[in-house]
Amino acid sequence: MPYYPEAKTPEEALKIYKNQTITAAKYRIKWKDIFDAKQFYTAVHEWLDEYGWTDHENKTEHYETLYFEKVGVMGDKELWVRWRLWKFPDGVENSYYKYHIDLDFHYLYLIPTEVMHEGKKFKKNIYKGEVEVWISSYVQFDYAGVWSKHPVLKYFNKIFPKRIFRKDLYDEKKKELYRESYILQNYIKHWFKLKRFLPHEEVKPFHPSYAFPTYQTKS
């Protein structure tokens, strides 16, 4: 969720968020097997950079807003990682629309391991465990608060998005972000060698997969 400096409480910030955003997509992807955690991080990071996503504060590639690591009694790791990104539609700066995408990674039972694949041994950054990724994207309108803070326009701020700007918001901006969000889903599934429904939607060059499904590996 974006940061609203005018909000005095989390509840007030949530209210502003609900009044000024339209959800485009929301889904999760789960993988449980052997994979290179660092290469997965790099692959997703490069995709986001390729599509022009940036962080909220410095307009750079520092997406991470949370990193939490916990080591279990058996030496296994649990990680929570949160990325928050935004960009302007079509890469053109404007004072009304913004796209946002939120990624939350949850790694469970990560145990260092090694694997033989196509005659090569992989060991560095290789883990056996589980990762679940929650991804949600949304269109934010009046992100600069020009309408909501205006003495007159603030009364029309709820009507215009649903009526006057409906075609632009719902038929164009929302659909565009929805499509891009599911290209990302397809990309991650491709990396994990999971079943996909959009085989034609690929990013080129595709980042090599370092996921090793047990049924495809040889010990």
C-alpha atoms as one frame of an Amber mdcrd trajectory, in Angstrom:
protein
   0.000   0.000   0.000   1.353   3.494  -0.836   2.446   5.880   1.902  -0.029
   8.670   2.647   1.641  11.459   4.684  -1.717  13.175   5.206  -3.121  10.123
   7.023  -2.836  10.335  10.814  -3.669   6.675  11.475  -3.315   3.353   9.599
  -7.106   3.184   9.384  -7.235   6.582   7.692  -4.508   5.528   5.249  -6.457
   2.365   4.401  -9.581   4.428   3.732  -7.692   6.705   1.315  -6.179   3.666
  -0.364  -9.571   2.042  -0.944 -11.042   5.277  -2.328  -8.174   5.928  -4.745
  -7.214   2.514  -6.127  -8.582  -0.112  -8.493  -7.291  -3.668  -8.146  -6.037
  -5.094 -11.448  -4.774  -8.545 -10.433  -4.209 -10.675  -7.364  -2.727 -14.186
  -7.250  -0.132 -16.422  -5.630   2.444 -18.933  -6.855   3.773 -21.808  -4.765
   6.835 -24.009  -5.337   8.139 -26.819  -3.146  11.340 -28.544  -4.270  14.989
 -27.693  -5.030  15.983 -24.289  -6.422  18.646 -21.586  -6.421  17.234 -18.870
  -4.176  19.628 -16.155  -5.373  18.984 -16.866  -9.061  15.220 -16.714  -8.464
  15.632 -13.315  -6.783  17.750 -12.112  -9.721  15.323 -13.414 -12.354  12.310
 -11.593 -10.881  14.361  -8.458 -10.262  15.507  -8.358 -13.893  11.964  -8.831
 -15.173  10.724  -5.887 -13.096  13.619  -3.752 -14.301  12.910  -4.766 -17.911
   9.308  -3.569 -17.545  10.276  -0.244 -15.979   9.192  -0.803 -12.373  10.939
   1.252  -9.697  10.910   1.733  -5.933   8.765   4.295  -4.144  11.450   6.439
  -2.543  14.449   6.870  -4.830  13.129   5.780  -8.234  15.827   3.116  -8.380
  15.906  -0.683  -8.138  15.782  -0.851  -4.335  12.423  -2.568  -4.149  12.849
  -4.274  -0.794  10.913  -2.748   2.106  11.107  -5.749   4.448  13.516  -8.623
   5.021  12.983 -11.018   7.918  14.995 -14.173   8.527  14.436 -16.856  11.148
  16.532 -19.992  11.707  14.738 -23.047  13.077  16.062 -25.577  15.590  16.970
 -27.955  12.740  18.955 -25.255  10.928  16.237 -24.604   8.352  15.512 -21.006
   7.364  12.282 -19.074   7.102  12.314 -15.785   5.192   9.796 -13.004   4.607
  10.677 -10.537   1.843   8.509  -7.659   0.690   8.896  -5.621  -2.509   6.866
  -2.496  -3.300   7.079  -0.911  -6.761   5.367   1.614  -9.020   5.568   3.200
 -12.455   3.639   5.555 -14.729   1.383   4.001 -17.405   3.282   3.740 -20.712
   6.303   5.226 -18.950   4.927   8.739 -19.373   4.843  10.936 -16.280   1.454
  12.372 -15.377  -0.218  13.903 -12.343  -3.163  11.528 -12.022  -2.375   7.811
 -12.652   0.173   5.435 -11.192   0.590   1.677 -11.402   1.615  -0.268  -8.312
   2.689  -3.871  -7.859   3.300  -5.584  -4.508   5.283  -8.809  -4.122   5.500
 -10.765  -0.884   7.856 -13.748  -0.732   7.605 -16.369   1.994  10.332 -19.020
   2.138   9.871 -22.028   4.426  12.026 -24.983   5.522  15.032 -23.865   3.468
  17.863 -26.340   3.873  21.147 -26.069   1.909  21.588 -28.970  -0.487  23.232
 -29.909  -3.765  21.896 -31.414  -6.948  23.141 -33.110 -10.096  21.497 -31.814
 -13.257  22.506 -32.649 -16.819  25.877 -33.939 -15.616  26.688 -30.844 -13.549
  26.728 -30.455  -9.789  25.018 -27.378  -8.363  25.679 -26.439  -4.749  26.075
 -22.685  -4.223  22.787 -21.012  -3.088  20.909 -24.275  -3.722  18.125 -25.008
  -1.238  15.458 -27.568  -0.758  12.323 -26.005   0.597   9.205 -24.068  -0.178
   8.533 -20.596  -1.529   5.203 -18.863  -1.912   4.819 -15.546  -3.725   1.788
 -13.276  -3.349   1.435 -10.679  -6.087  -1.138  -7.911  -6.319  -1.313  -4.937
  -8.666  -3.522  -1.879  -8.726  -4.093   1.443 -10.422  -3.888   4.481  -8.166
  -5.630   7.660  -9.289  -5.191  11.184  -7.975  -1.960   9.906  -6.407  -0.653
  13.461  -5.904  -3.825  14.475  -4.061  -4.515  17.364  -6.461  -8.228  16.557
  -6.563  -8.715  15.347  -3.004  -7.050  18.466  -1.556  -8.769  20.952  -3.853
 -11.643  22.868  -2.155 -14.003  22.180  -5.090 -12.616  19.178  -6.985 -12.569
  17.000  -3.869 -16.373  16.697  -4.081 -16.095  15.233  -7.596 -13.169  12.947
  -6.895 -15.408   9.926  -6.239 -17.746  10.564  -9.179 -15.228  11.211 -11.955
 -13.283   7.924 -11.721 -16.513   5.887 -11.830 -18.243   7.880 -14.553 -16.233
  10.387 -16.573 -12.915   8.517 -16.421 -14.406   5.033 -16.286 -13.376   4.010
 -19.798  -9.807   5.182 -19.294  -9.478   3.653 -15.819 -11.325   0.363 -16.181
 -11.213  -0.410 -19.908  -7.642   0.701 -20.571  -5.438   1.220 -17.511  -6.808
  -1.685 -15.483  -6.687  -4.123 -18.420  -3.157  -3.075 -19.337  -1.895  -3.650
 -15.791  -3.871  -6.904 -15.528  -2.176  -8.241 -18.663   1.298  -7.254 -17.480
   0.680  -8.799 -14.052  -0.154 -12.140 -15.615   2.873 -11.981 -17.897   4.857
 -11.823 -14.653   2.944 -14.821 -13.322   3.746 -16.730 -16.503   7.401 -15.725
 -16.248   7.736 -16.994 -12.662   5.927 -20.232 -13.492   8.237 -20.723 -16.449
  11.249 -20.235 -14.172   9.908 -22.839 -11.734   8.925 -25.147 -14.629   5.289
 -25.113 -13.572   2.279 -25.516 -15.845   1.434 -22.265 -17.645  -1.535 -20.948
 -19.582   0.211 -18.227 -21.622   3.002 -20.031 -23.498   3.299 -17.206 -26.027
   3.888 -14.504 -23.434   7.622 -14.662 -22.811  10.214 -12.039 -21.941  13.271
 -12.231 -24.171  15.948 -12.896 -23.301  14.472 -15.298 -20.756  16.531 -15.611
 -17.580  17.799 -19.224 -17.184  15.878 -21.373 -14.732  17.667 -22.746 -11.692
  14.708 -24.686 -10.361  15.304 -28.420 -10.159  12.115 -30.489  -9.894  12.991
 -33.786  -8.262  11.551 -35.790 -11.143  14.006 -34.087 -13.544  17.182 -34.449
 -11.473  19.638 -37.249 -10.924  21.515 -37.733  -7.693
